[in-house]
């Protein structure tokens, strides 16, 4: 009888550990990895690590219990989303980068299918995750914002500089006219 009690305690510890990871993550995506070979899994995990994400596999019941403990929205941990072979992809720093990698990976390999997820506490279905995966990267968005803010300033500088140039030309013409 003692080994069962230890196994139950091990599962509780695992659920608590998983719930802590869920709470600290900025995004969590449940994917169906049916048909994905070991090599493809390793490739996906390596790409995710580069962006500050990680992927792991667990039993659906344990994922559900950890999700409840982490206070995930009920829609995300429904039986529909947690059926079959399920892997979890967590984003720790940037919530969008792992989803972008998953989107690109799923179109290239057609094996990892996004089911549902939570992005910064908000439930996203598969369609929502697909839209997020098509967003430009954080660096591109930063560049667009800086460009949008800087464009009016460049226009103002150009206008002021043009007027200064005209003034200099007028004064130069006046000086030349007075000298002759």
N, C-alpha and C positions, 0 to 999 in steps of 0.2 A: 504493500500500500504506500510506502514512503516514496518510491520513484514517481508515482502519479502526482503527488503533492509537489515534488520538485519540478516536474514538467509544467504543471500549472503555474508555479511561481516564475519559471523561466518565460512562459508565454506572457504573463503579466508584466514582467520586466521588459520584454520585447515590445509589447504594446505601449508601455510608458515611454520607452526610448523612441519609438516611431512617432508617438503623439508629440513629443518634444521637438522632433525634427520637423513635423508638420507645422507646429506653432512658430518655429523660427524661420520657416521658408516664406519667401515672398510670392511664390507660385507653386502649385502642385497640379500635375496633370496625370490622369489615369489613361494608360494606353493598353491596347490589345496587341500583344506581341506574338500572337499565334503565327507560326511559320518562320519566325526569325531565328536563324541559326546562331550558333555561338559566336562566330566571327563577326556577323552583323551587330550582335549585341555589344561586343567589345568595341567595335568601331563607333557605335552610337555613344557608348559610355565615355570614350576618349574625347569625342567632340563636345559632349556635354561638360566634361571636366574643364575644358578650355574656356568655357563661358561661365564657369562658376556654378554649374548645375551638376546633378547626379541622378542616377537611375538605380532602382533596386526592385526586386521582386518579392512579394509576400503573398500569403493566403488572403483571399478576399474577406474572410470573416475577421482576420486580424486587422486588415486595412480599415474595415468598417468600424471596429471597436476603437482603433486609434484615431480615426476621423471624428468619431463621436466625442472622444476625450479631448481632441484638439478643437472642438466646436466648429467643425466644417458644416456648411449648409447641407441640409438633408438631401437636397436634389443631387448633390455631388456623390454622396455615398449610398445611393439607391442600389437595389439589386440589379437594375438594368445596367448601371455603369460598372458594377463590380461583379462581373460574371466572366467565366472562361479564364484565360490566361491574362492576368493583369500585372502590369509593372507601373511603378510610380516614378515620375520625373519631377524632381524638386529644383526650384531656382532659389538660390540663396542671396545673391547680390542683386542682380537685375532680373525682374520677373519675366521679361519678354524674351531675352536671349535664348533660354532653353526651349521656349515654345517655337521660336523661329527655326532653331536647329531641328526640332522635331518635324515641323512642317516641311522643311526642305528634305529631310531624311525620308519622310513618308512618301513624298512624291517621287523620289529617286528609287526607293526600294519597294514601295507598296506593301510593306509588312507591318510597320508600326502605325496603327490607326488610333488617333486621338479620340477618346470617348467623351470625357468631360474634365473639368478642372476648376481650380480656384486661383484667381489672379488678384493678389492684394485683398483677399477676403471676399471677393465677388465671384459667385458661381458663373461658369462659362460652359455652354454646351459645345459639342464638336464644331458647329458652325462658327461660334464665337471664337474658339481657339484657332480655327483656320484663318479667320480675319486678322487675328492678332499676329499669327505667324507671317502674314504678308506685309506687316508694317515695316518701314525702313528701320535700320539699326539706330541705336542711341546716338552714335557719333554723327550720323547723317541728320538726325533730327536736331541735334545741337547746332550743326552747321547751318541748317535751314533757319533756325531761330536767330542766330547771330547775323546771318545774311539779311533777314527781314528787319532786324533792328538797325543794322548798319546802313542799309540802302538809303533811307531818307537823309541820314547824316552826310553820306557821300554826295547826294544831290544838292544839299545845302552848301557844302564846301565848294562844289563845282560852280554853283550860281554865284556865290560870293567871290570866288577867284576870278570868274569871268568879268564881273563888274570891276574888280580891282585892275584887271588887265586893261579894260577899256579906259579907266581913269589914267593909268600910266601912259597909254598911247595918246590920249588927248593932251596930257601935260607935255609929253615929248613933242607932239606936233606944235603945241603953243611955243615951246622953247625954240624949236627950229624956225618957226615963223618969226619970232622976235629977233633971232640972230641974222635973219636975212634982210 
